[in-house]
Amino acid sequence: MPASDARGLGPRRALLLALLVVGAFGLRAAASAHLGINAPPTSDDRDYHQLARSLAAGQGYTIHGTFISFRPPLYPVFLSIVYRVAGERFAAARVAQAALGALGAWLTFLLGRRLFGERQACAAAALYAAAPADVFFSYGLFTETLFIPLLVAMAYGFVRLAQAAITPGKRRVPIGWVLFTGATLGAAILTRPILLFFPPFLAAWAWCTYRKPAEVSGPGRVRTAFLAVSGILLVALAVMSPWIWQVRERTGHWVLGTTAGGPAFWGANNIQVLDREHWGRWVPLGELPFYDELRAAAQDQVEVDRRAWRLGLRFLVENPDRIPKLILFKFARFWNPVANVRTSWKIIYLATYGLALPWMFAGMFLTWRRDAPILILHLLVATFVLSVLVFWGDARIRSGISPFLWIFAVAAFASTMDHLCRAPRPRP
């Protein structure tokens, strides 16, 4: 554990952190003002706005009176709270999202300090606070604005558990951090179900973390890992249970996340996404063959989901030779610095995220250790990459792990500078 993490911040660092958090908020608020802080939503965010409006009005999780199971619930709940407090104002929603961005910067600092110390933590948080790709994502009424603070908080919980596991004299599975980590995992899934891909990586984390070091007393690794994983998953399920039960009551089916997985899967695995225009992307279902078959079940969202899964799987089974190209396109688009970026902003994105990308990859390579607390960041990046290979690649999806990528970039830069400073100088 970095020594600086065991005590409070000094006055200068505390002031720097405060300025950093305020700056993160100010940049996001300014970006919203520039783009139109009162502008109405236009795409997916229109659904979230309508759901939040229905919740705020006491009409339940509905759009025009119809229960919706294909949008995750927690972000509309957050937005409905903003509407109840400040009225149905898009400006209020975007200011609240700027505050979530500032919270994400602060949590990035806490996570980085746990892993590397205050200097690197400040650098990573500052990069996340100021990077254009992260600043402008706070403008849309999207789930990422709430998801990122939840994901960073969850990663922080995992780091605390990992550090407790290797600290002599400490309880190897602190119950408080199990509860915190499980709760943030459940809340994150209710915000973006992408973390439904996480359980296999969670098992890998537990096995690597709770390998019994000789100097640490306590139960064996299998029992300890089982207790940690089962505790985290049970708490996550408890947090998710109200939504799962509501979907069951309204649709008659058990659904763990949402009913959007099938349409997303089919829309990303079909013949049209192999066209140059759609490489690695998603195609609207109305443009696909067999869409009439799907519309036949339009009154049942669960059946639509199931049929779409079958149609996507049918394409993959019938075209195994196209799978490598699909995977390549999705992976490349996920890391593309200028995916979905307007031409006028491409240079800025290339000069920031684009130049940092090699450092991010270098940081992932340099910090890889199975028995290090930072392992959870590697596994969360792997979770997102797996989800992209199943569905599709996009800068919006990558934004979820942006704080981790900046931590990796700073770690690589700091390692390089440390190596250069220690290198022997040639004698005159």
N, C-alpha and C positions, 0 to 999 in steps of 0.2 A: 504494500500500500504506500503511495506517495506520502512523505512526511507532511506535506502541506494539507493533506486531506484530514489529518487528525486534529486540526485546530481551525479556529475561525480565520476569516480573511483579515489581512491587515487593512488599515485605513485606505491606503492608496489602491490596493487591489479591489477593495469593496467599492470605492468610487468608480474605478474603471469598469467593474461589472455593472454597476448601476447605469453608467453612461451607455454601456453596450446594450443593455436591455431596453432602455429608453430609445436608443438609436434604432433598434430593431422595430420597435413599435412605430416610431416616426417615419421610417422608410416605407413601411407597409401602408401606413395611413396616407403618405404622400403619393404613393403609387396608385392607391384607390382614387384619390382626388384627381390625379392626372388622367386616369382611364374613365372616370365618371362614377363618383362614389354613390350616386343615386340611380345609376343605370339599372334597368330591370334585368333579371337573369335571362339567358338565351338558350341553353342546352340542357344538360343533366341537372344543372342547378335550378332550372325551372321546377322540376319535380320536387327537389328538396324544399324549395320555397313554398310550394303548394301544400306539402305535407306539414311543414312547420306552421303554416297558417291554419290548417285544419286542427292541429294539436292545440294551438293557442286559443282557438275558438271553442274547444271542447268537443270537436267532432270526430276525434279518434284519428288513427293512422290511415287517412283516406285521401283520395283525390276525386273530387266530384262525387263523393259519397261511396266510392268503391275502395275497399280495403286493399292495400298495396303490400305485397310480400317480396317484391323484387328490388326494393331499396332498403339498405340497412338503416336501423332506426335511430341510433344514438345522435348522429349529427342533426337530423330534423328536430329531435328533442332539444338539443342545445339551441338551435335557431329559434324554436318556439319560445324558449325562455327569454331570449333577447327581444322577441316581438311582444311578449307580455309586459316586459319591463319598459321598453322604449317605444312601443308601437310598431306597426308593420312598416318599418323603414329600412331600405336597403343600406343606407348610410350607417345606421346603427349596427347592422349585421357585419358590415365590413370593418368598422372600428373594433367590434368584438373580435373579429378574426385577426386584426392587427395585434390585439392583446394576446391572442393565442400564439402568434408568431414570436412575440417577445417572451412568452412563457417557454416556447421551444428553445429559444436561444439560452435562457437561464438553465434549463434542464440539460442542454448540450454542455454547458460549462460544468455542471455538477458531475455529469457522466465522464467528461474528459478529465476532470480533476481526480476522480477516483482511479482512473487508469494511468494517467501520465503526470499529474501535477498541475499547478495553477497556470503556468505560462502557456503550456500547450492547450490547456482548456480554454483560456481566454482567446487564443488564436483561432481555435476551431469554432467557438461560439461567435466570434466576430465575423468569420467567413460565412457562417450560416446566416447571421443577421443581415449581412450586406450583399450577398450574392444575388444578382438579378433574377436568376431562375427561381430562387426561393422567395424573394420579395414579391414577385408578380403572381405567384401561385396563391397568395393570400387574398387576391382580388375576387376570384370566382367563389360562388357559394358552393364549394366542394367539400367533400368529406376529409380531404387531406389536412385541412387547417386544424381540425380537432384530432385527427389520427396521429399526426407527427408528435405532439406533446405526449400523447398516451403511449406511443411506441418507445420514445426515449425514456419515459418514466419506467416502463416495463423493463427495458434493457438495464436501467440503473438497478432495479430490484434484482435482476439476475446477477449483476456484478457483485452486489452486496452478498448474495447467497454464495457465490463462488469464492469470495474472499473469506467468508466465515468458514467455508469448508476446509481451507488450507491454513487457518490460523490456530496454532496450538492454544488450548485452554478455552476455546469458544465452542458454543453449542453448534454442532455441524449442520443442523437444519433449523435456523431461527424461524419460529412460527410467524412472527410479525412480518418478516420479509416474504414468506410463502404467501400469506394472505394478500399483501400488497401486490406482489407479482401476479398472482392469479387474478386479482380484481382488475388490474390494468390490462392483462391479456384478454379477459372477457369483454371489457369495455372496448378494447381495440378491435376485436372481432365484430362487435356490434356496430362499429364505425366503418370498417372495411374488412369484409370476410376473407381477404387475402391471407390472413394468418391461420386459416383452416389448413394451410399447407405446413404449418409449423410443427405439429406434434412429432413427426419423425426426427426433426432436428432437435426438438426438446429432449427426446430420448437420448440422442447423441451427446447433447450438452450434459445431461445428468450422468451418463457413464464416464465421460471425461473428467467432470468436475469432482465426482465422488469416488474416484479411485482412491483407495485408502492409503495416504502417505504414512510412512513408518513412524513419523514423529507425532502424528495426530491420533489420539485415542478415540474410540467410539465404535459403532456397529460397522459391519462390512459394507462394501461398496454397493452390492446389489440391493440390500435392504434399505440403505440410506437413499440411493438413487430412486428407488420405488416410492419411498415416503415423500421425497421432494416433488417428483413428477405427479404423483397421484394427488397430493395436496394442491398443487398449482392448478391442475386440470379440474378438480372438484370445485374450487373457488371460481374458476372461470365459468364453468357450467352453471353455478349458482347465479352468477351475474347475468348470464344469458337466458336463464330459465323463463323470466317473464315474457321475453320476446318469443321464445320457442313455444311456450304455451299459448300465446295469443295467436300465432300462426296456426297452431293445431286447432284452436277453437274456431277460427275464421275459415280455414280451408279444409279441415278434416285430415290433414297430413302432418307428419313430423318432419320439420325442416330445420337443420342445424344453423344455417346462415340465412341466405335469401334464395329466391327462385330466379336469380339473374345469371347463375353459373352456366346453365345450358345455352341460352342465347349468346352469351359471351364466348363460350367454347365453339359453338357452330359458326358464329360470325368471324372467328379468328382461324378456323380450320376448314377451308373450302377452296375451290378452284380459283376464285376471284382474288384472293389475297396473294396469289402468286404473280399477279400483274404488277408491273413496275410501279403503278400509281399507288398500290396498296401494300407494298412490301412490309411485312411484319406488323400490319395494322389489323383493324377490325372493319368488316363490311356490314352496313345496316341490313337487317334480316329481310327487309322488303325487296332487296336487290338479289336475293339468293333463290336458286331453284328449290322446289318443295315448300315454298313459303305458304302456299295454299293449305298444305297439310298441317302446318303449324297454326294457321288462322282458324282451322276447324276446332281447335281446342282453346280458342282465345278467352273463353269465359272461365277457364280453370288455369290459373297461373302455375300451379304445380305440374299439371300435365304438359303445358307449354315448355316448361323447364326440362322435363324428362324427354320429350320428343326432340328438342333441340340437342340435348346430349347425344341421343341416338344418331341424329343426322350428322353431327360432327364426327362421331366415332366411325360411322359408315364411310365417310370420306377418307379417313386415315387408313382404315382397313383395306379399302379398295385402291388406295394410292400410296403404298408404303415407300415407293421410290421418291416421293415428293417430301417426305417427312424431314430429311436432312436439310433441304432448302428452306422449309418452313422454320425450322429451329434456328438456322443461321440468320434469316431475316429478322426474326423476333429478337434474338440476342443482340444483333447489331443495332436495331432501332432502340432498344432499351437504353443503350449507352450512347446513342447519338447526341452530341452536344446541341444540335439545332433542330431536333425533331419537333414539329409543330410550332416552329418559331417564325414569326413574320420576317421578311427579308430585311427590314430596317433594323432588326435587333440581332441578326445572326452574328455580326462582327462582335457585338458586346458579349454574347453568350460564348462564342469561341474564345474570346480573350479572358474569360473568367472560368466557367466550368470546363471549357475545352482544354485550356492550358493546365488546369488542375487535374484532369482525368488521369494522366500518367502517374502523378503523385498518389492519387487514390489507389490505383492498382498496385503501385510500389508499396504503399502502406499496408495493404491487405497481405502482400507477400512477406514483408518484413516483420509484421506482428503476429504471424500465424504460429500459434503454439496450442496444442491440445489442452494443456493444463493451465493456461493463463485465463484470467477473468475476461479478457477481451474476446475470447472465443465466441461469446454470445453475439457480438457484432458480426463476426464472420458468418455465423449460422443464420442470422436474420437477413443478411445480404443474399445468402444462398436460397433462403425461403422465397424472396422476391424474384430471384432469377428463375427458380423452378416455376413459379406462378406465371411468369412471362412466357416460358417455353410451352406451357399448357395453353395459355390464352394468347395475349399479344403484348408487344413491347411499346412503351410510350414514355415520354418525359414525365407525364403526370404520375405514372406508376413509380418511376424512379425517385420522384420527389419525396416519397415516404421514407426512404433511407438516406436522404441528403445529409442529416446531421452526422450519421455514421461515416459517410464518405469524406466529409470534411475532417473528421477526427483522424481517419486513415491518412489523408493527405498531409495534415500537420505532423503526424507521427513520422512519415517518410521524410519530410523536409527537415525535421529536428534531428533525425538519425543521420541524415546526410551532412548536416552542418556539424554535428558532433564528431563524425568521422573526419571531416576536413580539418577541424580544429585540433584533433589529436594526431593528425598525420605529421611525421617528422619533417621539419623544414631543411632544405638543402643548405649545407654550410657554404659560406662565401669563399 
